[in-house]
Amino acid sequence: MLQYKDGDFTTKGIKLHYYRTGGNKPPIILLHGATDNGLCWTPIAEVLSENYDVIMPDAQGHGLSDKLDEKFTFSSHTEQVADLVKELGLTKPIIMGHSMGAGTVTNVAVTYPDLPRAMVLEDPAWLQQDTMPPPNQADIKTYMASMSKMTLEELKAEGRKSNPTWPEAEIPPWAESKMQYDKRLFDFMVVNPGSYKEQVPKIKCPTLLIIAENGLVAKETAEKAAKLWTSPQPFKWVKIMGAGHSIRRENFNDYKKALLDFLNSLPN
């Protein structure tokens, strides 16, 4: 079972909550996707905690952090991660993110190039209609609105029904996160509307992009990103078969191997 402590800090009047495994180990920050929370990383965090001090914040508008306010923009999450690093006194953390969180990681690497030691992106929203249209926002809002009326046990049942391949350990934090997130979330821009084609050449740190057989990022997009790469640091992308957008939940073993192979390749 994952052992962690809770914490809060306030930046620019916004209270943010986080979970931390601690220990005298290199820091790694895990940034969750839209409507999830920090504890949605629990299964992979348990693996990482053997060798890393794992920090799992609840993004603003999620979990136990403050709700969204009129000052919120997609760059707010980016600034809040930088403030978290400063608040906790972290030195060169590895930063990993899924979906919305992967977009935040990318923004951090571009805006604060000296901050991350390395970054890992799990199926970021790098669509740009290269090979597929973006998800239908109205359909997502309708589906999420239907879940907002469910009890925790009903949400767990829905999670098992909708995601039959997920390990049981993924279901409780996923269900609880759906009771916590700000229901106005989809009224805000939570990812950078700019193109990955503009961002990738600006990234300086070692990067792993994990895509899926049936995820958002197509193979062609990953190949384009590799061609756009200008840093002398390594860029690697891996395609996980038998998985969709929630890659680590749908093929945990292959995801874990790709992640650990990359992390173990980083210089001390």
N, C-alpha and C positions, 0 to 999 in steps of 0.2 A: 504493500500500500504506500502511496506517495505521502511523504512527510513534508509539510510546509508550514510556514507562518504567514499570517495576513498582515497587511500594512496599508496605510493611507498616506497620501501627501496631497498638498494643495498647490496648484499653479494657476496664476492669473484668475483666482477666485473659483477654480473648478477642483472639486475633490475627486481624486482618482484612487481606485483600490487596486491592490496587486497581491499576488501570492509569490512566495519565495522559498526555495528549498534550502538555501544558505550553504555554508561551508567554505573553506579556503580553497576554492576551485575557480577556474575561469568562468566568467559570467556569460550566459546566453539568455536573450530575451525572446519570448514567444508571443507573437501578436495574432490574435484570433480573427476570424472572419465576421462579416455582418450577421448580427442576431446571436452570435455565440458569446461566450465569456472566457475568462482566463483558464478556468478549470476544464474547458473543453479540450485542453492539451494534455490532460492527465496521463493517458497511457504512454505517450511518447516522452512526456516529461519524466515519468518514472524511470525510463531507460536512460535518459540524459543525465538525471540527477546523480548517477554513479560517478560521473566525471566532471559535471558542471554545476555551478550555482545557477539554478533555473529561476528566472523571473517571469511571471505570467500576469501582466496587467489586464484589468477590465478596461477596454477603451471607453472614452466618454460616450454615454448613450447606451451602455451595456453593463451587465452584471451589477456590481455594487458601487460603480462610479456614478458621478452626477449625470443627470439627463442632459440632452442637447439644449442649447440656448440660442438666442438670436445672433450671437457673435460667432457661432460655430461655422467653420468652413472645412473643406477636405484637408487643408494644411494644419488644422488644429491638432489632429492626431499625431502628425509629424512632430510638431513643436512639443507636444506633451511627452513623446518618447524621449526626445533630447533632454527635457526637463527631468524626467525620471532617471536617466543616466546620471545627470548631475546630482540629483537629490540623493541617490544611493551611493554616489562616489565610485561608479563603475569605470574601469579602464578598458577601452577597446573591446566592448562586448560583441559577441556574435549576435546577430539579430535575424530571427526567422519569422516568417509570416505566411498566413493562408488567406487567399482571396483578398478581401478588403485589407487585411493585415499585411499581405504581401505588397499591396500598393503603398501602404505606409512605410514599409521597410525600404522600398525603392526610393520614395520621397526623402527618407532620412539619408540614404546613401548619396543622393544628389545634392541635398541641401546642406548636409553636414559630412562632407567626404572623409574627414579625419576621424569621425566618431566610430564607425563599425570596424571590427577586425575582419569580418566576413559576413555575408548574408545568404540566406536560403529563402527561396520563393516557392511556395506551394500554390500552383495554379492561380497566378495573379490575373486581374482583369485586363489582360493584354489582347483584347479582341481586335479593335480597329477594323472590323469587318474584313480581315484578310481572307478568311475562309468561311466565316459563319456570322450571322447577325447576333447582336447582343440579346441577352435574355429579356423576355417581355416583363417590364417593370410592373405593369398592371396585374399580370398573373401572379407575380411574386407577392404583391401587396394583398391580393385577394386570399391567397393561400395562408399568408401569415396572419391575416385578420381572422380567418376561421380558427386558427390555433389559439388566438388570444382569449377565446372563450372557454378553453379546456382547462381542466384541473391538471395537477402535476401527474397523476397516475394516467389520465387520459393522454397527456402529451407523451409519456413513456410508451404507451401502447401505440400511438401514432408513429413514434420514432421507429419502433420495431417493425411496424407494418410497412412504412415507407422506405425503410433501409434494412432489409432483411439480412444483408451480408455484414452489417456492422457488428463488431464484438459487443457483448452486453455492457462492458465497462464504458462504452461511449455514450450509452443512452441516458443515464441519469444527469450528467452535466449538460448534455444537449437539451434535454427537456427543461431543466431548471433555467437555462439561459433564455429560453423562449418566454418565460414568465417575467424576465427581468428587463429585457431590452426596451428602449424608448420606442413606443409604437409610432412615433413621428419619423423614425429613422429614414424611411424611403422618401420623405419630403426634402431631405438634405442630400447634397453631393458629398459622398463619403470616400470617393476615390478620385485621384487626379484625372481630370478630363483630357489632359494632354496625351500625346502618343508615346508608347514605349520606344518608338524610333527616335524620339527626342531625348529620352531619358537614358537609354542604355549607353550611348557613347560618353556620358558624363560620370558613369559609375567607375570608381577606382579600386574597390576592394574585391577580393576573391568572391565569386558568386556561383551558387548552385541553383538552377531552375529545374523544378520538378513538375513535369506535366503528366497528363493521364491519357489513357486510350480514349476516354469519353469526357474529357474536361473542357475548360474554356480555351486554353492555349493549344493551338494546333501545332503539329510538327513543323509546318512551314514557318510559323511565327517564331518558334524556337531557333530554327535555322537562320532566319533573318536577324534575330537578336545576336546570334554568334558572329555573324558577318559585320554587325554594327559595333562589336566590342573593340575598344581601343586601348584599354588598360593593359599594362604588362602583367597584371595579376590574372590568374586563371578564371575563365568562364566555362562552366560545364552545364549541360542540360541532360536530363534523364527522363525517359518516358516509361511510366508505370502501366503495365497492362492490367486489364480486369478491374479498372477503377474509373470513377467519374470525378466530379469536382472535389469531393472530400477524399482526397487520395489516401491519406494516412488511415482513414477509417475503413476504406474499402479494400486495400491491399497493404496491410500494416507491415508484413514481413519484407516485401520488396522496397517499400518506402523507407523502413528503418535501415536496410542495408545501404541504399543509395545515400541516405543522410549520414550514416556513420562512416562510410567510405570517404565522403567529402570532408567531414570534420577531422578524421584521422589523417588526412593529407595536408592539413594546414600546418605551417611551421609554428613552433612554440614561441 
